[in-house]
C-alpha cells in the first residue's frame, strides 16, 4: 500500500468560507484570491468550491491560463500587473484585468498596439510601501492612464498593512480618500482581515473585496480571533497514520539531537509525516496534533519523513491510528491550521503553501 499520508481539500468548506466573505461585505463583489496555486491547495482543486466568486485574483499569466482552461469566463485580475510589456498581449488574449502600480507599466500600455482596450486597477501606496503610487503622485498617474486609448476603465485600489492589528486601517483610508475623493471608478480596498474586521461602517466603500486567506479556513488576525470566531471552516486536512509505537523509560530521548527526554515511562507514536511533506521542521515539542481525534502534542525534532507524538492522552492508539496534522479529524474533531502554525512560530499561509508535491491530494466534502 502507499505511504499513509494525504492532504484532503474540502470543497464545501471553500464555498462556506466564500459565503462568509459575502456576508461580511454584502454590498461588494468578491475576488477569490488563488495566487500561489490557491495558497497551496491547487487551482484546479479549489475551482468548484470558489466558482461562486465574482472574479479570481492571482499573480501570473500561467495561473490565469489555468483558470480560463477551467471554463471561467468572468473577471480575472493580475494583482501585481504585468511584469514586462509583452504580457499585455496575453492580457488582451485572455481578457485579463490588471493592476498598474508603477510608471513603467503605464509606459508599456502607451506603447501597446491593440484593438481591445484594457481594464486596469490603479494602485495607491497608502502606507504599505510595497507597490503603488504615493498619494501625491496618484492623480497624475490616473490622468496619464485616462488619456490612453489603450485603457477602457480605471478602478482604484490600495492594500492595508495593519487590518489585522491594533493600528487598523484609518490612516490608510484617510490617505486613499483624500487622493481619490473626486475620481470616478470602482474601488478595491479590503483584504481578508479588513473584510472581517472593518467592513461594518467603513468610511470608504470597497466595490470589490479581496478574499484570500479567509477562503482557506485561516483567521487573518489569529491569535486575536480564531476560525470559530469568524465562522470559517478548514479547507485543507493533512492526515497520516501511526507506523510504529515506542515504549520509553525515564531518561530515554527522542529524535535527532536528543532534544526531548522522557521524565517518566512514556508511550509515543511515530507518524508518517515529516518536513519533506511540508510539515514545519522548526515545530518544537508540544505542537498540537490529533490522534484518533484526541488532541496531543509532538515530541522531539521533526525528521524528513517522520515525527513523534505523545500517546498519553490516547492510550488505545496503536499502529494504524489516524493522525490529523491539521484540519478535520475523526468524529467531528478539528485542529485549526493556525494552532499548528502558531506553535511553530509561523502563520497558516506558510503551512498551506509548503505542502510538498509528494503528498497525494484528494478533493471532496
N, C-alpha and C positions, 0 to 999 in steps of 0.2 A: 504494500500500500504506500501511497505517497506520504511524505513527511506531514505530520498532523498540524499544520498551521495554515490559516487562511484569513483573508480580510473579507468582510461582507458589507456591501453597500445597501442601505435601506432606502428604497425609492419613496416609500410612503412618508418617511421622516423628512426627506428633502422637500416634498410637496407641503408637508405640515409647516416646516420652518419658513418656507417662502410665504405661506399664508400668514404667518406671524408678522413678517415684514409688511405685508399689505395692511394688516390690522393696525399696526403701529403708525403707518403713514397712509391713511385711507385716501387722501386726495392726490397721491403721487403715483406715477408709473414706476415700475421696479425693474432695475437691471439685476439679473442674476450674474454674479461675477464668477467666471470659470477660468480665471488665469491660473498659471501653474498646474495645468492639466486638472482643472477643477479642484484645486487645493489637494492634489494627490489622489483624488477619488477616480479620476478618469472622465474626460468629457463625454465619451460615449455612454458611460455607465450612469451619469447623472442626468442625461438629457431628458428622459421621460419624467423624472421627478421634478425637474425645473422648467419644463416646457410651458408651464403656466405663466412664466415671467413675460414682461412686455418686451424685453430685449436681453441679449447676452453681452457682457463686457469682459474683455480679455486683453492680452498683451500683443500677441504676434500673429502674423499672417497665417502661419501654419495652423494655429488653433482656430482662426476664423474659417479657413478652408474646411476643417473638420466639422464645425458647426453647420456650415452650409451643406456639407455632404450628408448630414443627418436629416436634411429636408427643411431646415429652418429658413423661412423667407422674411422674417421680421428684422428689426434693427440689430446690428452688431456694432459695438463701439470698441475701438482700439484705445485703451486707456493711456498709453504713452505716445500715441500718434504714430507717424511714420518715422522710420529710422534712416531712410535715405529717399531721394527724390523719386526713384523708380517705384517705390512702394505705392505711390499714388495710382499707378496703372492697375495694381491689384485692387486697390480701394474702389476704383471705378468698375472693374470686372465683377467684384463680389458685392458691390453696393454697400460698402462699409462706411460707417461714420467714424470720425477720428478726432482725437484731441490735438489741439495746437497749443504748444507751451513755450515756443521759442521763435525768435525772428527767422532763423534758418528754415523752419517749417513753412513760414509764410512765403519766403523766397521760393521754395520748391513749388508751392501752389501757384505763385505768379508765373512761373516758367512752364507749368504743366499744360500740355495741349490735350484738351478733352472736349467732347460734346456733352458730357454728363457733369453737371455741377456737383460740388461736394457739400455734404453736411458736416460741419465742424463744431467742436466744443472748445471754446477758447478758455484756457485755464489760467486762473489767477493764483499767484503765490501770496496767499493772505497770511502767511506765518509759518507754514510747514517747512519752507526753504528747501524743497527738493526740485519740483518742476513748476513752471508757470511764470507769468509776467507779474512784476510787482505792481501794487495798486496804482502807483503814479504813472506807470507805463502801459497800463491795461487799455485805457481808452484809445491811445494811439494804435495799439495792435488791432483793436476792434475796427477802427477806421480803415486801416490798411486792408484787412480781410473783407470788409463790407464793400470795398471798391473793386474787388476782384470778380470778374465774370466767372471764374472757376468755382466760386463759393456760392452756394444756394442759401443756406440758413446757418446762422450762428447761434449756438447755445452758450450759456455762461456757466462756468464751473470752477469749483475750488475743492480743496481737501483739508479736513480737520486733523490737527495734530494731537489734540487733547480731549476729544469727545468722550474718551473712556475714563478720564481722570478728573481731578478736582478743579483744574483750571477751566475746563469746559470749552465752549465754542464762542462765547460772547465777543471776545476780542477779534476773532476772525470774521464772524458775521458782520461786525461793525465795519471792518475794513472792506469787505465784499460789498456791503450795501452802499457805502459811501461812493465807491468807484463805479457802481453799476445801476444806481437808482433810476436813471432815465434811459437806460439801454434796453432795447427790445430783445426778446428771445427767451427761451425756456432756461430754467436754472437747474443745475445738479450740484447739490452741496453734500448731502448726508451719506456717510458710510454706515456700516453696521452699528457702531456704537452710537452715532447720532440718531439713527432711526429709532433705536430702542430707548435712548435716554433723553433725547431733546426734540422729538417730533411735536409733542404737545405744546402749543403756544409758541412755536418757532417764529422769531421776528422776521425772517426772510423765507419765502416759500421755496420748496425744493420740488420742482415738477418731476424730476427723475431722482430716485434714491438708489444707492448702490449697495445691494445686499450681498456681502461677501461672506465673512466667517460665520455670520448668524445662520446662513443657509446650511452650514455643515455641522450644526449642533455644538458650537463652542460659544461661550459667553464672551463678548468682546471686552467686557470690563471685569473679568474674573481677576482676583477673588472677591471684589466688592459685591458682585452678584454671580450666581451660577445659572446653569441652564434651566433648572427647575424654576427659578425666579422669573426668567423670561419666557417660560413655556416652550422651550426648544427641546428637540429630541436628537439623540446621537444618530449620525448618518453613516458612520464607519465603525464597524466592530472588528477588532483584531483578536483572534482567538486561536488557541492551540490546546495541547493536552500534556499531562504529565507523562514523561517517558521513563522516569526512574524515581525511586524513593530511597532516601538515606536516613539511617538512624544514627544520630550523633550523640556523643558523650560530652560532658562538660570539658571545655578546653579544646574541642575539635574546631577547626577553622574551615571556611568555605571559600572556594574560588581562588583565582589568581591574586597574588599579593596577600592572601590570608587576611583580608580586611575585615572579616566578621568572625567572631569567636562565640561559640555556644557557651552560655553561662550555666546551663543545666542540660540534662538529657532532652534532646530536641529532634523532632521528625521534620525533615524537609523534603520538598518535591523538586524535581528537575523538569523544566519546561522547555519544549522545543521552540524556542524563540530567542533571538539574540540581536546584537547590533547590526548584523548583516541582513536582518529582516526589517530594519528601520527602527527597532526599539532603542531608546537613547542609552548609549554606553555610560554616560555620566549620571544615570539614575542611581542613587545610593540605596542602601538598605532601607527598608520600610516604605519604598514606593508602592502605592496601593495596587492590588491585583485581586481578581475574584477567582476562587477555586470552587467549582460546583456551585457558583452563585454566592459564595461566602467571602466576605472581604478579609483579606490578609495582606501580607507585605513581602517584598523581595528581601533576600539576604545575600550579602556579598556582591562582588562585581558582576556585571553583565558580560558574558562571553560572546564570541562571534555568533554561535549557534544555539546557546543555552543560557538560561538564568535559573536561579534557585528561589524557592518561595517557602515561607514558614507554614507548616501544616497544622500547627497547634490549634487554630480556630476551627479546623475542619478535619477532625480525626478520622472520619470514614474515607477520606480521599485516598486514592491509590493510582497505580498506573492506568492511564486512560481517562482519568478525571478531566473534565473540561476546564480550561483556564481562559479567562477573559482578561486580556491585557488592557483593553479599553473598549467601551461601547456597551452593547446589550448582552447580558449574561442569561443563564437559565433561570426559569421561574420568575421572570419579570425583573430580575436584578439589573442594575445599571451602574457602570463605572464611567463617569464622565471623563473625556479625554483631558479636560482642564485639570482634574485632580492629579492625573499622572504627570502632566507637563509641569504643574506647579512643584511637585515633589522632585522633579528632575531639573528644576530651575530654568525652565524654558516655557514656551507657550504652545497651545494646542495646534496652531498653524504649522509649527515646525514638525510636530509628530506626524500630522496628516501628510505633509509634503514629502516626508522622509520614507514613507512606505516603500520597501525595496521591490524591485521588479520580480525577484524570485518568489515572492509571496503570491499564491493563487488568489484570485479575487472572484467572488460571486456577487450577484445582484438579485435582490428580492425585496420582500416586505421587511 
